[in-house]
Amino acid sequence: MDKMTFTTDRTNLTEGEIITVTWDCHEAERVELTIDNGYKATPIDLEFTGTKRFRLNRSKGRTRLTITAWVGGKSYSKTIKVKVTEMPTTHAETVDDNGNTVGGAKRLTEKIGAWWRRQRTIYNERMAALTPEKRLAVRITRWLVAAIILLPILPVLGLMGLLAIEIYLLVFIRRR
């Protein structure tokens, strides 16, 4: 075949975008376009010359567009490879008429978890900046607060907590 043209308006796109294919095989007896997305090859019969637009929805990264023209029992082909990037996904959420998220229990627990992790990071950074003696004082203060809270609720556990603090302090003093 003397003259066969086959072009696309682009060779890089994202899934779901449209590509324009233009061809001219005016000497051909039959023309076919095959779209191979890596999952399936789909042949489409075409006119001898023209332009078509296709939406490339799914691909294994490369889609091959091959035009084949038959003249006198012989076939002639041209292939254009198109890089197809996977479409980014987004988190879907249900929204009411006022634009408020519906069923946000999971989101609330995620927010609380993120807040707790931030607080722990801040606490750890502040503790790292303290001298060892001040870190010990902070630890003992936390134990005392817990024991004081437990005393009216569960007197035995509160007293056991105070006893544990006393033992901890004695061990600490003996080590130094």
Backbone as CSV, one residue per row, in Angstrom:
resi,resn,N_x,N_y,N_z,CA_x,CA_y,CA_z,C_x,C_y,C_z
1,MET,0.860,-1.167,0.000,0.000,0.000,0.000,0.900,1.222,0.000
2,ASP,0.668,2.112,-0.929,1.529,3.284,-1.085,1.400,4.254,0.072
3,LYS,0.173,4.578,0.412,-0.011,5.612,1.430,-1.081,5.190,2.427
4,MET,-0.632,5.021,3.684,-1.560,4.692,4.763,-1.165,5.577,5.927
5,THR,-2.077,6.410,6.420,-1.762,7.261,7.572,-2.611,6.820,8.754
6,PHE,-1.995,6.941,9.918,-2.667,6.549,11.165,-2.056,7.382,12.279
7,THR,-2.860,8.217,12.934,-2.362,9.087,14.005,-3.364,9.137,15.153
8,THR,-2.841,9.545,16.319,-3.688,9.807,17.486,-3.356,11.203,17.986
9,ASP,-4.281,11.793,18.708,-4.036,13.137,19.223,-3.143,13.138,20.455
10,ARG,-2.892,11.971,21.044,-2.031,11.880,22.225,-1.548,10.453,22.418
11,THR,-0.441,10.323,23.167,0.105,8.986,23.447,0.206,8.735,24.949
12,ASN,-0.221,9.677,25.774,-0.275,9.521,27.232,-1.616,10.033,27.714
13,LEU,-2.302,9.212,28.516,-3.563,9.674,29.095,-3.892,8.868,30.335
14,THR,-4.915,9.294,31.049,-5.379,8.622,32.261,-6.629,7.832,31.924
15,GLU,-6.809,6.682,32.598,-8.007,5.869,32.370,-9.251,6.745,32.398
16,GLY,-10.151,6.502,31.443,-11.392,7.268,31.377,-11.319,8.467,30.454
17,GLU,-10.119,8.850,30.027,-9.987,9.984,29.103,-10.215,9.522,27.665
18,ILE,-10.457,10.485,26.795,-10.805,10.201,25.405,-9.602,10.440,24.503
19,ILE,-9.410,9.533,23.543,-8.346,9.658,22.554,-9.007,9.742,21.179
20,THR,-8.446,10.576,20.317,-8.962,10.731,18.962,-8.013,10.032,17.994
21,VAL,-8.565,9.163,17.173,-7.798,8.396,16.197,-8.190,8.879,14.803
22,THR,-7.190,9.139,13.951,-7.436,9.579,12.581,-6.692,8.634,11.642
23,TRP,-7.321,8.235,10.552,-6.672,7.328,9.607,-7.096,7.666,8.182
24,ASP,-6.262,7.217,7.244,-6.566,7.370,5.815,-5.964,6.179,5.087
25,CYS,-6.812,5.299,4.620,-6.396,4.105,3.875,-7.278,4.028,2.625
26,HIS,-7.229,5.071,1.815,-8.175,5.200,0.700,-8.014,4.127,-0.378
27,GLU,-6.872,3.437,-0.466,-6.682,2.379,-1.469,-7.131,1.013,-0.947
28,ALA,-7.521,0.917,0.311,-7.815,-0.382,0.932,-9.173,-0.936,0.513
29,GLU,-9.283,-2.270,0.627,-10.544,-2.957,0.375,-11.311,-3.128,1.688
30,ARG,-10.546,-3.188,2.771,-11.145,-3.352,4.102,-10.185,-2.749,5.120
31,VAL,-10.732,-2.095,6.173,-9.909,-1.470,7.219,-10.466,-1.884,8.581
32,GLU,-9.528,-2.211,9.494,-9.931,-2.647,10.831,-8.997,-2.011,11.854
33,LEU,-9.573,-1.589,12.967,-8.798,-1.057,14.089,-8.931,-2.045,15.239
34,THR,-7.786,-2.423,15.831,-7.806,-3.311,16.992,-7.304,-2.535,18.199
35,ILE,-8.103,-2.525,19.261,-7.720,-1.870,20.510,-7.400,-2.974,21.508
36,ASP,-6.128,-3.048,21.910,-5.678,-4.084,22.845,-5.222,-3.400,24.134
37,ASN,-6.019,-3.536,25.204,-5.697,-2.873,26.470,-4.904,-3.763,27.433
38,GLY,-4.500,-4.952,26.962,-3.758,-5.872,27.819,-4.657,-6.909,28.451
39,TYR,-5.949,-6.624,28.496,-6.929,-7.575,29.017,-7.672,-8.250,27.860
40,LYS,-7.969,-7.439,26.842,-8.787,-7.918,25.739,-8.442,-7.119,24.485
41,ALA,-8.404,-7.798,23.346,-8.197,-7.123,22.058,-9.547,-7.046,21.354
42,THR,-9.955,-5.829,20.998,-11.258,-5.617,20.380,-11.082,-5.084,18.964
43,PRO,-11.468,-5.865,17.943,-11.385,-5.369,16.557,-12.655,-4.598,16.180
44,ILE,-12.463,-3.523,15.417,-13.581,-2.681,14.979,-13.408,-2.420,13.487
45,ASP,-14.429,-2.704,12.693,-14.378,-2.386,11.263,-14.544,-0.886,11.084
46,LEU,-13.762,-0.314,10.150,-13.780,1.127,9.916,-14.047,1.447,8.448
47,GLU,-14.407,2.688,8.220,-14.471,3.213,6.856,-13.030,3.330,6.350
48,PHE,-12.840,3.665,5.087,-11.495,3.749,4.520,-10.731,4.970,5.011
49,THR,-11.442,5.967,5.402,-10.811,7.177,5.938,-11.747,7.772,6.982
50,GLY,-11.189,8.426,7.991,-12.058,9.027,8.985,-11.373,9.342,10.306
51,THR,-12.200,9.725,11.277,-11.752,10.070,12.624,-12.763,9.492,13.606
52,LYS,-12.265,8.916,14.679,-13.139,8.385,15.740,-12.534,8.740,17.080
53,ARG,-13.421,8.846,18.066,-12.982,9.107,19.442,-13.337,7.902,20.300
54,PHE,-12.387,7.509,21.172,-12.586,6.367,22.055,-12.246,6.764,23.480
55,ARG,-13.028,6.252,24.417,-12.715,6.431,25.839,-11.970,5.179,26.283
56,LEU,-10.729,5.347,26.758,-9.931,4.216,27.210,-10.146,4.063,28.712
57,ASN,-11.018,3.100,29.077,-11.432,2.948,30.472,-10.529,2.069,31.308
58,ARG,-9.943,1.061,30.726,-9.188,0.098,31.506,-7.974,-0.336,30.711
59,SER,-6.835,-0.450,31.386,-5.622,-0.835,30.684,-4.617,-1.410,31.663
60,LYS,-3.719,-2.232,31.153,-2.622,-2.748,31.966,-1.409,-1.834,31.842
61,GLY,-1.639,-0.567,31.581,-0.544,0.405,31.499,-0.261,0.860,30.086
62,ARG,-0.397,-0.025,29.127,-0.205,0.331,27.721,-1.357,-0.235,26.905
63,THR,-1.902,0.588,26.041,-2.924,0.134,25.112,-2.353,0.266,23.705
64,ARG,-2.498,-0.808,22.936,-1.983,-0.810,21.561,-3.147,-0.586,20.608
65,LEU,-3.020,0.430,19.783,-4.006,0.700,18.744,-3.365,0.293,17.424
66,THR,-3.951,-0.694,16.758,-3.374,-1.206,15.510,-4.404,-1.080,14.409
67,ILE,-4.031,-0.399,13.336,-4.909,-0.304,12.177,-4.362,-1.260,11.125
68,THR,-5.249,-2.034,10.530,-4.865,-3.006,9.511,-5.716,-2.740,8.271
69,ALA,-5.038,-2.629,7.128,-5.729,-2.407,5.851,-5.402,-3.574,4.922
70,TRP,-6.417,-4.076,4.230,-6.224,-5.172,3.279,-6.356,-4.624,1.863
71,VAL,-5.312,-4.929,1.057,-5.303,-4.517,-0.349,-4.831,-5.720,-1.166
72,GLY,-5.648,-6.189,-2.098,-5.265,-7.296,-2.980,-4.852,-8.547,-2.231
73,GLY,-5.500,-8.869,-1.114,-5.197,-10.079,-0.369,-4.049,-9.930,0.615
74,LYS,-3.351,-8.796,0.600,-2.261,-8.556,1.554,-2.753,-7.590,2.632
75,SER,-2.164,-7.751,3.840,-2.541,-6.836,4.927,-1.347,-5.955,5.288
76,TYR,-1.659,-4.717,5.634,-0.658,-3.731,6.054,-1.125,-3.166,7.399
77,SER,-0.182,-3.039,8.327,-0.558,-2.595,9.679,0.346,-1.488,10.176
78,LYS,-0.217,-0.659,11.040,0.528,0.347,11.802,0.006,0.290,13.227
79,THR,0.922,0.393,14.200,0.537,0.326,15.615,1.026,1.567,16.339
80,ILE,0.175,2.084,17.193,0.547,3.187,18.076,0.325,2.703,19.502
81,LYS,1.364,2.846,20.336,1.252,2.459,21.747,0.900,3.698,22.559
82,VAL,-0.117,3.547,23.401,-0.587,4.648,24.232,-0.374,4.263,25.691
83,LYS,0.326,5.115,26.431,0.525,4.871,27.864,-0.734,5.337,28.589
84,VAL,-1.334,4.416,29.335,-2.573,4.722,30.053,-2.300,4.611,31.542
85,THR,-2.364,5.740,32.254,-2.132,5.782,33.694,-3.423,5.440,34.420
86,GLU,-3.287,4.669,35.497,-4.459,4.282,36.280,-5.115,5.511,36.884
87,MET,-6.435,5.529,36.856,-7.185,6.655,37.400,-7.054,6.660,38.927
88,PRO,-6.707,7.807,39.524,-6.613,7.857,40.984,-7.992,7.666,41.611
89,THR,-8.023,6.959,42.741,-9.287,6.738,43.433,-9.393,7.697,44.608
90,THR,-10.605,8.025,44.966,-10.839,8.900,46.102,-11.794,8.218,47.069
91,HIS,-11.721,8.631,48.317,-12.591,8.095,49.361,-13.989,8.677,49.173
92,ALA,-14.969,7.814,49.048,-16.351,8.271,48.885,-17.018,8.373,50.249
93,GLU,-17.850,9.374,50.409,-18.608,9.504,51.647,-20.015,9.977,51.326
94,THR,-20.939,9.642,52.182,-22.333,10.027,51.998,-22.547,11.388,52.649
95,VAL,-23.234,12.277,51.931,-23.468,13.633,52.416,-24.964,13.905,52.401
96,ASP,-25.464,14.577,53.463,-26.885,14.917,53.507,-27.148,16.197,52.723
97,ASP,-28.395,16.682,52.761,-28.777,17.866,51.990,-28.020,19.125,52.408
98,ASN,-27.520,19.150,53.640,-26.795,20.324,54.129,-25.287,20.225,53.914
99,GLY,-24.835,19.134,53.299,-23.407,18.969,53.052,-22.652,18.318,54.197
100,ASN,-23.376,17.834,55.216,-22.736,17.179,56.363,-22.536,15.700,56.068
101,THR,-21.406,15.161,56.511,-21.121,13.744,56.313,-22.074,12.897,57.123
102,VAL,-22.650,11.873,56.491,-23.584,10.961,57.137,-22.819,9.694,57.495
103,GLY,-23.086,9.159,58.684,-22.432,7.923,59.097,-20.962,8.124,59.358
104,GLY,-20.629,9.186,60.044,-19.234,9.528,60.272,-18.621,8.894,61.497
105,ALA,-19.166,7.784,61.997,-18.621,7.152,63.205,-17.180,6.720,62.982
106,LYS,-16.910,6.131,61.844,-15.551,5.689,61.565,-14.623,6.897,61.479
107,ARG,-15.090,7.944,60.829,-14.264,9.143,60.706,-13.985,9.731,62.079
108,LEU,-14.963,9.695,63.002,-14.766,10.233,64.337,-13.696,9.437,65.071
109,THR,-13.755,8.106,64.967,-12.735,7.292,65.632,-11.369,7.530,65.006
110,GLU,-11.344,7.755,63.682,-10.064,8.067,63.032,-9.520,9.399,63.540
111,LYS,-10.408,10.389,63.704,-9.981,11.698,64.201,-9.463,11.593,65.633
112,ILE,-10.172,10.828,66.467,-9.735,10.654,67.858,-8.388,9.942,67.893
113,GLY,-8.229,8.906,67.066,-6.955,8.192,67.006,-5.814,9.097,66.572
114,ALA,-6.068,9.934,65.567,-5.037,10.867,65.101,-4.706,11.880,66.187
115,TRP,-5.742,12.380,66.881,-5.510,13.328,67.974,-4.678,12.649,69.058
116,TRP,-4.995,11.425,69.445,-4.266,10.714,70.497,-2.797,10.516,70.099
117,ARG,-2.553,10.149,68.832,-1.164,9.961,68.377,-0.387,11.274,68.430
118,ARG,-1.039,12.388,68.060,-0.373,13.706,68.146,-0.033,14.036,69.591
119,GLN,-0.990,13.774,70.510,-0.740,14.077,71.923,0.412,13.238,72.467
120,ARG,0.457,11.959,72.092,1.557,11.085,72.540,2.893,11.585,71.998
121,THR,2.925,12.036,70.775,4.162,12.552,70.175,4.617,13.801,70.909
122,ILE,3.683,14.711,71.176,4.017,15.933,71.914,4.536,15.587,73.301
123,TYR,3.850,14.665,73.988,4.263,14.244,75.329,5.673,13.651,75.300
124,ASN,5.917,12.747,74.343,7.234,12.115,74.251,8.337,13.133,73.958
125,GLU,8.038,14.127,73.110,9.032,15.162,72.814,9.338,15.991,74.057
126,ARG,8.294,16.323,74.809,8.498,17.112,76.027,9.269,16.312,77.077
127,MET,8.941,15.013,77.210,9.652,14.173,78.175,11.126,14.031,77.801
128,ALA,11.412,13.933,76.522,12.802,13.782,76.077,13.622,15.029,76.407
129,ALA,12.955,16.178,76.479,13.665,17.426,76.759,13.949,17.602,78.255
130,LEU,13.316,16.792,79.104,13.492,16.936,80.554,14.748,16.203,81.040
131,THR,15.229,16.638,82.200,16.341,15.924,82.840,15.798,14.617,83.412
132,PRO,16.667,13.636,83.677,16.187,12.362,84.224,15.418,12.523,85.535
133,GLU,15.824,13.454,86.396,15.128,13.671,87.666,13.706,14.177,87.437
134,LYS,13.557,15.096,86.475,12.223,15.632,86.199,11.334,14.576,85.551
135,ARG,11.928,13.726,84.713,11.145,12.636,84.123,10.614,11.710,85.224
136,LEU,11.464,11.416,86.231,11.058,10.588,87.361,9.911,11.261,88.126
137,ALA,10.030,12.566,88.342,8.978,13.299,89.056,7.654,13.247,88.282
138,VAL,7.723,13.364,86.967,6.508,13.306,86.154,5.881,11.913,86.259
139,ARG,6.697,10.861,86.177,6.196,9.497,86.290,5.519,9.273,87.638
140,ILE,6.180,9.712,88.708,5.613,9.525,90.051,4.312,10.304,90.193
141,THR,4.270,11.509,89.656,3.058,12.329,89.719,1.901,11.626,89.008
142,ARG,2.162,11.040,87.853,1.116,10.313,87.125,0.595,9.144,87.956
143,TRP,1.496,8.391,88.595,1.084,7.268,89.443,0.256,7.760,90.628
144,LEU,0.676,8.868,91.231,-0.068,9.411,92.377,-1.466,9.856,91.974
145,VAL,-1.580,10.520,90.848,-2.898,10.957,90.374,-3.801,9.743,90.154
146,ALA,-3.255,8.685,89.546,-4.048,7.473,89.323,-4.477,6.863,90.656
147,ALA,-3.572,6.807,91.638,-3.910,6.229,92.949,-4.964,7.069,93.653
148,ILE,-4.853,8.402,93.572,-5.821,9.293,94.217,-7.208,9.122,93.595
149,ILE,-7.253,8.946,92.266,-8.539,8.745,91.593,-9.139,7.404,92.001
150,LEU,-8.297,6.377,92.149,-8.793,5.044,92.494,-9.228,4.914,93.954
151,LEU,-8.636,5.698,94.854,-8.932,5.558,96.283,-10.424,5.622,96.600
152,PRO,-11.162,6.644,96.167,-12.586,6.661,96.521,-13.405,5.591,95.793
153,ILE,-12.967,5.184,94.585,-13.729,4.214,93.800,-13.454,2.794,94.286
154,LEU,-12.187,2.436,94.313,-11.761,1.104,94.745,-10.631,1.282,95.763
155,PRO,-10.968,1.402,97.026,-9.947,1.696,98.031,-8.774,0.715,98.038
156,VAL,-9.030,-0.557,97.813,-7.947,-1.543,97.841,-6.958,-1.279,96.707
157,LEU,-7.482,-1.023,95.485,-6.581,-0.743,94.353,-5.823,0.565,94.559
158,GLY,-6.490,1.550,95.135,-5.820,2.824,95.407,-4.675,2.643,96.377
159,LEU,-4.917,1.875,97.459,-3.856,1.613,98.432,-2.732,0.786,97.824
160,MET,-3.098,-0.170,96.956,-2.069,-0.967,96.287,-1.230,-0.096,95.344
161,GLY,-1.867,0.871,94.712,-1.142,1.802,93.846,-0.165,2.640,94.646
162,LEU,-0.598,3.132,95.831,0.309,3.908,96.688,1.467,3.045,97.169
163,LEU,1.196,1.799,97.495,2.240,0.869,97.907,3.227,0.628,96.759
164,ALA,2.740,0.480,95.540,3.608,0.273,94.379,4.511,1.491,94.170
165,ILE,3.959,2.690,94.348,4.768,3.909,94.202,5.870,3.924,95.263
166,GLU,5.530,3.565,96.486,6.505,3.541,97.574,7.628,2.551,97.268
167,ILE,7.277,1.370,96.802,8.291,0.361,96.465,9.178,0.863,95.325
168,TYR,8.567,1.468,94.326,9.324,2.015,93.196,10.340,3.051,93.674
169,LEU,9.898,3.945,94.559,10.795,4.984,95.069,11.933,4.381,95.897
170,LEU,11.638,3.379,96.733,12.686,2.727,97.527,13.734,2.063,96.660
171,VAL,13.262,1.368,95.597,14.188,0.716,94.667,15.043,1.780,93.972
172,PHE,14.408,2.866,93.559,15.147,3.937,92.878,16.195,4.541,93.778
173,ILE,15.841,4.780,95.026,16.789,5.389,95.987,17.954,4.440,96.241
174,ARG,17.704,3.158,96.418,18.762,2.179,96.698,19.728,2.051,95.520
175,ARG,19.233,2.217,94.288,20.101,2.090,93.096,21.135,3.213,93.047
176,ARG,20.831,4.361,93.545,21.737,5.509,93.419,22.694,5.522,94.509
